[in-house]
Amino acid sequence: MQKSKFLQQFKPAIKNIIFDLGGVILNVDYTYTIKAFQQIGIENFEDLYSHVRQSDLFDKLDKGAISSGEFRDEIRKLAPVVDYTDEQIDKAWNSMLLDMPFERLNVLLALKSGYHTFLLSNTNEIHVPLFSGIVKNTIGKNDLSDFFEKTYYSNEIGMRKPDTEIYEFVIKQHGLQAKETLFIDDSIQNIEGARQAGLHAYHLTGRETIDKLFADLL
């Protein structure tokens, strides 16, 4: 496989790439979820949850420390009306998840043939079925496992970004060298956590997309 021009800027040579999911592979818009919960009466939802910060309730959900049922019950306590159904809460919570462009999935397949690639996502058991369905509708695969050597979801391993322990966990699981590993994320706090763990890290911003970064491989 040819060497990616994008990867040539990192020294020494990169052998491993760890990708974030939301905002990198999957298009997301956090304002949709904020507005959805505001519409069911939680007017201060933006103070509880946003792209750059979230309350302990969402941290616990991401780490699998509480079940989706317990999460929904806590959401009901925040709303002026407590009889919102599970489906209504899940719809509001999932409304941030949009589409997964085919071009991004295609570049992941190309990278997998020449690098050790991994997915590391802060997510939860309510989101997983929805974005797996998006993968199915986009490229016919049941989930994201075919695109990576291994997928890591925070709710399954009990850790979340930007804590350094989660990056160190992935590195140790596969016997990787941090200095040979690149992490790509759209959240600066996660980038800083990866760098603290000794990884190279690239902050995806603005209109940058992974298919454009690695266009020379396609």
LUMTORNU-560453 format. One record per residue: x, y, z negated of N, C-alpha, C in turn; residue in one letter. Coordinates in Angstrom, 1 decimal, padded with zeros to 4 digits. Example, Ala and Ser with C-alpha at 12.3 -4.5 7.8 and 13.67 -1.06 7.14 Angstrom:
<balums>
BALUM   n_px   n_py   n_pz  ca_px  ca_py  ca_pz   c_px   c_py   c_pz res
BALUM  013.2 -005.7 -007.8  012.3 -004.5 -007.8  013.2 -003.3 -007.8   A
BALUM  012.8 -002.2 -007.1  013.7 -001.1 -007.1  012.9  000.0 -007.9   S
</balums>
This chain:
<balums>
BALUM   n_px   n_py   n_pz  ca_px  ca_py  ca_pz   c_px   c_py   c_pz res
BALUM  000.8 -001.2  000.0  000.0  000.0  000.0  000.9  001.2  000.0   M
BALUM  000.5  002.3  000.8  001.3  003.5  000.8  001.2  004.2 -000.5   Q
BALUM  002.2  005.0 -000.8  002.2  005.8 -002.0  001.3  007.1 -001.8   K
BALUM  000.5  007.3 -002.8 -000.4  008.4 -002.8  000.4  009.7 -002.9   S
BALUM  000.1  010.7 -002.0  000.8  012.0 -002.1  000.4  012.7 -003.5   K
BALUM -000.8  012.5 -003.9 -001.2  013.1 -005.2 -000.4  012.5 -006.3   F
BALUM -000.1  011.2 -006.3  000.6  010.6 -007.4  002.1  010.9 -007.4   L
BALUM  002.6  011.4 -006.3  004.0  011.7 -006.2  004.4  012.9 -007.1   Q
BALUM  003.5  013.7 -007.6  003.8  014.8 -008.5  004.1  014.3 -009.9   Q
BALUM  003.8  013.1 -010.2  004.0  012.5 -011.6  005.2  011.7 -011.6   F
BALUM  006.1  011.9 -012.6  007.3  011.2 -012.7  007.4  010.6 -014.1   K
BALUM  007.9  009.3 -014.2  008.3  008.4 -013.2  007.1  007.9 -012.4   P
BALUM  007.3  007.0 -011.5  006.2  006.6 -010.6  005.1  006.0 -011.4   A
BALUM  003.9  006.3 -011.0  002.7  005.9 -011.7  002.3  004.5 -011.2   I
BALUM  002.1  003.6 -012.1  001.7  002.2 -011.8  000.3  001.9 -012.2   K
BALUM -000.2  002.7 -013.2 -001.6  002.5 -013.8 -002.4  003.8 -013.8   N
BALUM -003.7  003.6 -013.5 -004.5  004.8 -013.5 -005.8  004.5 -014.3   I
BALUM -006.1  005.3 -015.3 -007.3  005.2 -016.1 -008.2  006.3 -015.7   I
BALUM -009.5  006.0 -015.3 -010.5  007.0 -014.9 -011.6  007.1 -016.0   F
BALUM -012.0  008.4 -016.1 -013.2  008.7 -016.8 -014.4  008.4 -015.9   D
BALUM -015.6  008.3 -016.4 -016.7  008.1 -015.5 -017.5  009.3 -015.2   L
BALUM -018.2  009.9 -016.2 -019.0  011.1 -015.9 -018.2  012.3 -015.6   G
BALUM -018.6  012.9 -014.4 -017.9  014.1 -013.9 -016.7  013.7 -013.1   G
BALUM -016.3  012.5 -013.0 -015.2  012.0 -012.2 -015.7  011.0 -011.1   V
BALUM -016.4  010.0 -011.5 -017.0  009.1 -010.6 -018.5  009.3 -010.4   I
BALUM -019.1  009.5 -011.5 -020.6  009.7 -011.6 -020.8  011.2 -011.7   L
BALUM -021.6  011.8 -010.9 -022.0  013.2 -011.0 -023.0  013.3 -012.2   N
BALUM -022.7  014.3 -013.1 -023.5  014.6 -014.2 -023.8  016.0 -014.4   V
BALUM -024.9  016.4 -015.0 -025.3  017.7 -015.3 -025.9  017.8 -016.7   D
BALUM -025.1  018.2 -017.7 -025.5  018.1 -019.1 -026.7  019.1 -019.3   Y
BALUM -026.8  020.1 -018.5 -027.9  021.0 -018.7 -029.3  020.4 -018.5   T
BALUM -029.3  019.3 -017.7 -030.6  018.7 -017.4 -031.1  018.0 -018.7   Y
BALUM -030.2  017.4 -019.5 -030.6  016.7 -020.7 -030.9  017.8 -021.8   T
BALUM -030.1  018.9 -021.8 -030.4  019.9 -022.8 -031.8  020.5 -022.5   I
BALUM -032.2  020.8 -021.3 -033.5  021.3 -020.9 -034.6  020.3 -021.2   K
BALUM -034.3  019.0 -021.0 -035.3  018.0 -021.2 -035.7  017.9 -022.6   A
BALUM -034.7  017.9 -023.5 -035.0  017.9 -025.0 -035.6  019.2 -025.5   F
BALUM -035.2  020.3 -024.9 -035.9  021.5 -025.3 -037.4  021.5 -024.9   Q
BALUM -037.7  020.8 -023.8 -039.1  020.7 -023.4 -039.9  019.9 -024.3   Q
BALUM -039.3  019.0 -025.1 -040.1  018.2 -026.0 -040.0  018.8 -027.4   I
BALUM -039.5  020.1 -027.5 -039.5  020.8 -028.7 -038.3  021.0 -029.5   G
BALUM -037.2  020.4 -029.1 -035.9  020.5 -029.8 -035.2  021.7 -029.2   I
BALUM -035.5  022.9 -029.7 -035.1  024.1 -029.1 -033.6  024.3 -029.2   E
BALUM -033.0  023.8 -030.3 -031.6  024.0 -030.6 -030.7  022.8 -030.1   N
BALUM -031.2  022.1 -029.1 -030.5  020.9 -028.7 -029.1  021.2 -028.2   F
BALUM -028.9  022.4 -027.5 -027.6  022.7 -027.0 -026.6  022.9 -028.1   E
BALUM -027.1  023.2 -029.3 -026.2  023.3 -030.5 -025.7  021.9 -030.9   D
BALUM -026.5  020.9 -030.6 -026.2  019.5 -031.0 -025.4  018.8 -030.0   L
BALUM -025.6  019.1 -028.7 -025.0  018.4 -027.7 -024.7  019.2 -026.4   Y
BALUM -023.5  019.1 -025.9 -023.1  019.8 -024.7 -021.9  019.0 -024.1   S
BALUM -021.3  019.6 -023.0 -020.2  019.0 -022.4 -018.9  019.0 -023.3   H
BALUM -018.8  020.0 -024.1 -017.5  020.1 -024.8 -017.7  019.7 -026.3   V
BALUM -018.9  019.5 -026.8 -019.0  019.1 -028.2 -020.3  018.4 -028.4   R
BALUM -020.4  017.7 -029.5 -021.6  017.0 -029.8 -021.6  016.7 -031.3   Q
BALUM -022.9  016.6 -031.9 -023.0  016.3 -033.3 -022.7  014.8 -033.6   S
BALUM -022.6  014.6 -034.9 -022.2  013.2 -035.4 -023.2  012.2 -034.9   D
BALUM -024.4  012.5 -034.7 -025.4  011.6 -034.2 -025.0  011.0 -032.9   L
BALUM -024.5  011.8 -032.0 -024.1  011.3 -030.6 -022.8  010.6 -030.7   F
BALUM -021.9  011.0 -031.6 -020.7  010.3 -031.8 -020.9  008.9 -032.2   D
BALUM -021.9  008.7 -033.1 -022.2  007.4 -033.6 -022.8  006.5 -032.5   K
BALUM -023.7  007.1 -031.7 -024.2  006.3 -030.6 -023.1  005.9 -029.6   L
BALUM -022.2  006.8 -029.3 -021.1  006.5 -028.4 -020.2  005.4 -028.9   D
BALUM -020.1  005.3 -030.2 -019.2  004.3 -030.8 -019.9  003.0 -031.2   K
BALUM -021.2  003.0 -030.9 -022.0  001.8 -031.2 -022.2  001.6 -032.7   G
BALUM -022.0  002.7 -033.4 -022.2  002.6 -034.9 -023.7  002.7 -035.3   A
BALUM -024.5  003.1 -034.4 -026.0  003.0 -034.5 -026.6  002.5 -033.3   I
BALUM -027.7  001.8 -033.4 -028.4  001.2 -032.3 -029.2  002.3 -031.5   S
BALUM -029.6  002.0 -030.3 -030.4  002.9 -029.5 -031.7  003.2 -030.3   S
BALUM -032.3  002.2 -031.0 -033.5  002.4 -031.7 -033.3  003.4 -032.9   G
BALUM -032.2  003.3 -033.6 -031.9  004.2 -034.6 -031.7  005.6 -034.1   E
BALUM -031.0  005.7 -032.9 -030.8  007.0 -032.2 -032.2  007.6 -031.9   F
BALUM -033.1  006.9 -031.3 -034.4  007.4 -031.0 -035.1  007.9 -032.2   R
BALUM -035.0  007.2 -033.3 -035.7  007.6 -034.6 -035.2  008.9 -035.1   D
BALUM -033.8  009.1 -034.9 -033.2  010.3 -035.4 -033.7  011.5 -034.5   E
BALUM -033.8  011.2 -033.2 -034.3  012.2 -032.3 -035.7  012.6 -032.6   I
BALUM -036.5  011.7 -033.0 -037.9  012.0 -033.4 -038.0  012.9 -034.6   R
BALUM -037.0  012.7 -035.5 -037.0  013.6 -036.7 -036.7  015.0 -036.3   K
BALUM -036.0  015.2 -035.2 -035.6  016.6 -034.8 -036.7  017.3 -034.0   L
BALUM -037.6  016.5 -033.5 -038.7  017.0 -032.7 -039.9  017.4 -033.5   A
BALUM -040.7  018.4 -033.1 -041.9  018.8 -033.9 -043.0  017.7 -033.8   P
BALUM -043.0  016.9 -032.8 -043.9  015.8 -032.7 -043.1  014.5 -032.8   V
BALUM -043.5  013.6 -033.6 -042.7  012.5 -033.9 -043.1  011.2 -033.1   V
BALUM -044.2  011.3 -032.3 -044.6  010.1 -031.6 -044.2  010.0 -030.2   D
BALUM -043.0  010.6 -029.9 -042.5  010.5 -028.5 -042.1  009.0 -028.3   Y
BALUM -042.4  008.4 -027.2 -042.1  007.0 -026.9 -040.6  006.8 -026.6   T
BALUM -040.2  005.6 -026.7 -038.8  005.3 -026.4 -038.5  005.7 -025.0   D
BALUM -039.5  005.5 -024.1 -039.3  005.8 -022.7 -039.1  007.3 -022.5   E
BALUM -039.9  008.1 -023.2 -039.7  009.6 -023.0 -038.4  010.1 -023.5   Q
BALUM -037.9  009.5 -024.6 -036.6  009.9 -025.2 -035.5  009.4 -024.2   I
BALUM -035.6  008.2 -023.8 -034.6  007.7 -022.9 -034.5  008.5 -021.6   D
BALUM -035.7  008.9 -021.1 -035.7  009.7 -019.8 -035.0  011.0 -020.0   K
BALUM -035.3  011.6 -021.1 -034.6  012.9 -021.4 -033.1  012.7 -021.6   A
BALUM -032.7  011.7 -022.3 -031.3  011.5 -022.6 -030.6  011.1 -021.3   W
BALUM -031.2  010.4 -020.4 -030.6  009.9 -019.2 -030.6  011.0 -018.0   N
BALUM -031.3  012.0 -018.2 -031.6  013.0 -017.1 -030.3  013.7 -016.7   S
BALUM -029.2  013.6 -017.5 -027.9  014.2 -017.1 -027.2  013.3 -016.0   M
BALUM -027.6  012.1 -015.9 -026.9  011.2 -015.0 -027.5  011.3 -013.6   L
BALUM -026.7  011.7 -012.6 -027.2  012.0 -011.3 -026.9  010.9 -010.2   L
BALUM -025.9  011.1 -009.4 -025.5  010.1 -008.4 -024.1  009.8 -008.4   D
BALUM -023.7  008.7 -007.7 -022.4  008.2 -007.6 -022.0  008.1 -006.2   M
BALUM -021.3  009.2 -005.6 -021.0  009.2 -004.2 -020.2  008.0 -003.7   P
BALUM -020.6  007.4 -002.6 -020.0  006.2 -002.0 -018.5  006.5 -001.8   F
BALUM -018.1  007.7 -001.4 -016.7  007.9 -001.1 -015.8  007.7 -002.3   E
BALUM -016.4  008.0 -003.5 -015.6  007.8 -004.7 -015.4  006.4 -005.1   R
BALUM -016.5  005.6 -004.9 -016.4  004.2 -005.1 -015.4  003.5 -004.1   L
BALUM -015.4  004.0 -002.9 -014.6  003.5 -001.8 -013.1  003.7 -002.1   N
BALUM -012.8  004.9 -002.7 -011.4  005.2 -003.0 -010.9  004.4 -004.2   V
BALUM -011.9  004.0 -005.1 -011.5  003.2 -006.2 -011.1  001.8 -005.8   L
BALUM -011.8  001.3 -004.8 -011.5  000.0 -004.2 -010.1  000.0 -003.5   L
BALUM -009.8  001.1 -002.9 -008.5  001.3 -002.2 -007.4  001.4 -003.2   A
BALUM -007.6  002.1 -004.3 -006.6  002.2 -005.4 -006.3  000.9 -006.1   L
BALUM -007.4  000.1 -006.2 -007.3 -001.2 -007.0 -006.3 -002.1 -006.3   K
BALUM -006.1 -002.0 -005.0 -005.3 -002.9 -004.3 -003.8 -002.6 -004.5   S
BALUM -003.5 -001.4 -005.0 -002.1 -001.0 -005.2 -001.7 -000.6 -006.6   G
BALUM -002.7 -000.4 -007.4 -002.4  000.0 -008.8 -003.2 -000.8 -009.8   Y
BALUM -002.8 -000.8 -011.0 -003.7 -001.3 -012.1 -004.6 -000.2 -012.5   H
BALUM -005.9 -000.4 -012.3 -006.9  000.7 -012.5 -007.9  000.3 -013.6   T
BALUM -008.3  001.2 -014.4 -009.2  001.0 -015.5 -010.2  002.1 -015.6   F
BALUM -011.3  001.8 -016.2 -012.4  002.8 -016.5 -012.4  002.9 -018.0   L
BALUM -012.4  004.2 -018.5 -012.5  004.5 -019.9 -013.6  005.6 -020.1   L
BALUM -014.7  005.2 -020.6 -015.9  006.1 -020.7 -016.5  006.2 -022.1   S
BALUM -016.7  007.4 -022.5 -017.6  007.6 -023.6 -019.0  007.4 -023.2   N
BALUM -019.7  006.4 -023.6 -021.0  006.1 -023.2 -021.8  005.4 -024.2   T
BALUM -023.0  004.9 -023.9 -023.8  004.3 -024.9 -024.8  003.3 -024.2   N
BALUM -025.5  002.5 -025.0 -026.3  001.4 -024.4 -027.5  001.9 -023.7   E
BALUM -027.9  003.1 -023.9 -029.0  003.7 -023.1 -028.6  004.1 -021.7   I
BALUM -027.4  004.7 -021.6 -026.9  005.1 -020.3 -026.4  004.0 -019.4   H
BALUM -025.8  002.9 -020.0 -025.2  001.9 -019.2 -026.2  001.3 -018.1   V
BALUM -027.4  000.9 -018.5 -028.3  000.3 -017.5 -028.6  001.2 -016.3   P
BALUM -028.7  002.5 -016.7 -029.1  003.5 -015.6 -027.9  003.7 -014.6   L
BALUM -026.7  003.9 -015.1 -025.6  004.1 -014.1 -025.2  002.8 -013.4   F
BALUM -025.5  001.7 -014.0 -025.3  000.4 -013.3 -026.3  000.3 -012.2   S
BALUM -027.5  000.8 -012.4 -028.5  000.8 -011.3 -028.1  001.7 -010.2   G
BALUM -027.5  002.8 -010.6 -027.0  003.8 -009.5 -025.9  003.1 -008.7   I
BALUM -025.0  002.3 -009.3 -024.0  001.6 -008.6 -024.7  000.6 -007.6   V
BALUM -025.7 -000.1 -008.1 -026.4 -001.1 -007.3 -027.1 -000.4 -006.0   K
BALUM -027.7  000.7 -006.3 -028.3  001.4 -005.2 -027.4  002.1 -004.2   N
BALUM -026.2  002.4 -004.7 -025.2  003.1 -003.8 -024.4  002.1 -003.0   T
BALUM -023.9  001.0 -003.6 -023.0  000.1 -002.9 -023.3 -001.4 -003.0   I
BALUM -024.4 -001.7 -003.7 -024.9 -003.1 -003.7 -024.2 -003.9 -004.8   G
BALUM -023.4 -003.3 -005.7 -022.7 -004.1 -006.7 -023.6 -003.9 -008.0   K
BALUM -023.5 -004.9 -008.9 -024.4 -004.9 -010.1 -023.9 -004.0 -011.1   N
BALUM -022.6 -003.7 -011.1 -022.0 -002.8 -012.1 -020.6 -002.3 -011.6   D
BALUM -019.8 -001.7 -012.5 -018.6 -001.1 -012.0 -017.4 -002.1 -012.2   L
BALUM -017.6 -003.3 -012.7 -016.5 -004.2 -012.9 -015.7 -004.5 -011.7   S
BALUM -016.3 -004.5 -010.5 -015.6 -004.9 -009.3 -014.6 -003.8 -008.9   D
BALUM -014.7 -002.6 -009.4 -013.8 -001.5 -009.0 -012.6 -001.3 -009.8   F
BALUM -012.5 -002.1 -010.9 -011.4 -001.9 -011.9 -010.8 -003.2 -012.3   F
BALUM -009.6 -003.2 -012.8 -009.1 -004.4 -013.5 -009.9 -004.7 -014.8   E
BALUM -010.3 -003.6 -015.4 -011.1 -003.7 -016.7 -011.9 -002.4 -016.9   K
BALUM -013.1 -002.6 -017.4 -013.9 -001.4 -017.8 -014.0 -001.3 -019.3   T
BALUM -013.8 -000.1 -019.8 -013.9  000.0 -021.3 -015.0  001.1 -021.6   Y
BALUM -016.0  000.7 -022.3 -017.1  001.6 -022.8 -017.0  001.8 -024.3   Y
BALUM -017.0  003.1 -024.7 -016.8  003.4 -026.1 -017.7  002.7 -027.0   S
BALUM -019.0  002.5 -026.6 -019.9  001.9 -027.5 -019.6  000.4 -027.8   N
BALUM -018.9 -000.2 -026.8 -018.5 -001.6 -027.0 -017.2 -001.8 -027.8   E
BALUM -016.4 -000.8 -027.8 -015.1 -001.0 -028.5 -015.0 -000.2 -029.8   I
BALUM -016.0  000.6 -030.1 -016.1  001.3 -031.4 -015.2  002.5 -031.5   G
BALUM -014.7  003.0 -030.4 -013.8  004.2 -030.4 -014.3  005.1 -029.2   M
BALUM -013.9  006.4 -029.3 -014.3  007.3 -028.3 -013.2  008.3 -028.0   R
BALUM -013.1  008.8 -026.8 -012.2  009.9 -026.5 -012.7  011.2 -027.3   K
BALUM -011.9  012.1 -027.7 -010.4  012.2 -027.4 -009.5  011.6 -028.4   P
BALUM -010.0  010.7 -029.3 -009.1  010.1 -030.3 -008.0  009.3 -029.7   D
BALUM -006.8  009.5 -030.1 -005.7  008.9 -029.5 -005.7  007.3 -029.6   T
BALUM -006.4  006.8 -030.6 -006.5  005.4 -030.7 -007.1  004.7 -029.6   E
BALUM -008.0  005.3 -028.9 -008.7  004.6 -027.8 -007.8  004.5 -026.6   I
BALUM -006.9  005.5 -026.3 -005.9  005.4 -025.2 -004.9  004.3 -025.6   Y
BALUM -004.4  004.4 -026.8 -003.4  003.4 -027.3 -004.0  002.0 -027.2   E
BALUM -005.3  001.8 -027.5 -005.9  000.5 -027.4 -005.9 -000.1 -026.0   F
BALUM -006.2  000.8 -025.0 -006.2  000.3 -023.6 -004.8 -000.1 -023.2   V
BALUM -003.8  000.8 -023.5 -002.4  000.5 -023.2 -002.0 -000.8 -023.8   I
BALUM -002.3 -001.0 -025.0 -001.8 -002.2 -025.7 -002.5 -003.5 -025.2   K
BALUM -003.8 -003.4 -024.8 -004.5 -004.5 -024.3 -003.9 -005.1 -023.0   Q
BALUM -003.2 -004.3 -022.3 -002.7 -004.7 -021.0 -001.2 -004.6 -020.9   H
BALUM -000.5 -004.3 -022.0  000.9 -004.3 -022.0  001.5 -003.2 -021.1   G
BALUM  000.8 -002.1 -021.0  001.2 -001.0 -020.1  002.2 -000.1 -020.7   L
BALUM  002.9  000.7 -019.9  003.8  001.7 -020.4  003.0  003.1 -020.3   Q
BALUM  002.9  003.8 -021.3  002.2  005.1 -021.3  002.8  006.0 -020.2   A
BALUM  004.2  006.0 -020.1  004.8  006.9 -019.1  004.6  006.5 -017.7   K
BALUM  004.0  005.3 -017.5  003.7  004.9 -016.1  002.2  004.9 -015.9   E
BALUM  001.5  005.6 -016.8  000.0  005.6 -016.7 -000.5  007.0 -016.6   T
BALUM -001.5  007.2 -015.6 -002.1  008.4 -015.4 -003.6  008.3 -015.8   L
BALUM -004.1  009.3 -016.6 -005.5  009.4 -017.0 -006.1  010.6 -016.3   F
BALUM -007.3  010.4 -015.7 -008.0  011.4 -015.0 -009.4  011.6 -015.7   I
BALUM -009.7  012.9 -016.1 -010.9  013.2 -016.8 -011.3  014.6 -016.5   D
BALUM -012.6  015.0 -016.6 -013.0  016.3 -016.4 -013.2  017.2 -017.6   D
BALUM -012.9  016.6 -018.8 -013.0  017.3 -020.1 -011.6  017.5 -020.7   S
BALUM -011.3  018.8 -020.9 -010.0  019.2 -021.4 -009.6  018.5 -022.7   I
BALUM -010.6  018.3 -023.6 -010.3  017.7 -024.9 -009.9  016.3 -024.7   Q
BALUM -010.4  015.6 -023.7 -010.0  014.2 -023.5 -008.6  014.1 -022.8   N
BALUM -008.3  015.1 -022.0 -007.0  015.3 -021.4 -005.9  015.5 -022.5   I
BALUM -006.2  016.3 -023.4 -005.3  016.6 -024.5 -005.1  015.4 -025.4   E
BALUM -006.1  014.6 -025.6 -006.0  013.4 -026.4 -005.1  012.4 -025.7   G
BALUM -005.3  012.3 -024.3 -004.4  011.3 -023.6 -003.0  011.7 -023.6   A
BALUM -002.7  013.0 -023.5 -001.3  013.5 -023.5 -000.7  013.3 -024.9   R
BALUM -001.5  013.4 -025.9 -001.0  013.1 -027.3 -000.6  011.6 -027.4   Q
BALUM -001.3  010.8 -026.7 -001.0  009.4 -026.7  000.2  009.0 -025.8   A
BALUM  000.8  010.0 -025.1  001.9  009.8 -024.2  001.6  009.5 -022.8   G
BALUM  000.4  009.6 -022.4  000.0  009.4 -021.0  000.2  010.6 -020.2   L
BALUM  000.4  010.5 -018.9  000.2  011.6 -017.9 -001.3  011.8 -017.8   H
BALUM -001.7  013.0 -017.6 -003.1  013.3 -017.6 -003.4  014.4 -016.6   A
BALUM -004.4  014.3 -015.8 -004.8  015.3 -014.8 -006.3  015.7 -015.1   Y
BALUM -006.4  017.0 -015.3 -007.7  017.6 -015.6 -008.5  017.9 -014.3   H
BALUM -009.5  017.2 -014.0 -010.3  017.4 -012.7 -011.2  018.6 -013.0   L
BALUM -011.1  019.6 -012.2 -011.8  020.8 -012.4 -012.5  021.3 -011.1   T
BALUM -013.5  022.2 -011.3 -014.1  022.8 -010.1 -014.7  021.9 -009.2   G
BALUM -014.3  022.0 -007.9 -014.9  021.2 -006.8 -014.0  020.0 -006.5   R
BALUM -013.0  019.8 -007.3 -012.1  018.6 -007.1 -012.8  017.3 -007.2   E
BALUM -012.5  016.4 -006.4 -013.1  015.0 -006.5 -012.0  014.0 -006.2   T
BALUM -012.2  012.8 -006.8 -011.1  011.8 -006.6 -011.0  011.3 -005.2   I
BALUM -012.0  011.4 -004.4 -011.9  010.9 -003.0 -011.0  012.0 -002.2   D
BALUM -011.1  013.2 -002.6 -010.2  014.2 -002.0 -008.8  014.1 -002.5   K
BALUM -008.6  013.8 -003.8 -007.3  013.7 -004.3 -006.5  012.6 -003.7   L
BALUM -007.2  011.5 -003.4 -006.6  010.3 -002.8 -007.0  010.1 -001.4   F
BALUM -007.3  011.1 -000.7 -007.8  011.0  000.7 -006.7  010.3  001.6   A
BALUM -005.5  010.5  001.3 -004.4  009.9  002.1 -004.4  008.4  002.1   D
BALUM -005.1  007.8  001.1 -005.1  006.3  001.0 -006.2  005.7  001.9   L
BALUM -007.2  006.5  002.3 -008.3  006.0  003.0 -008.2  006.0  004.5   L
</balums>
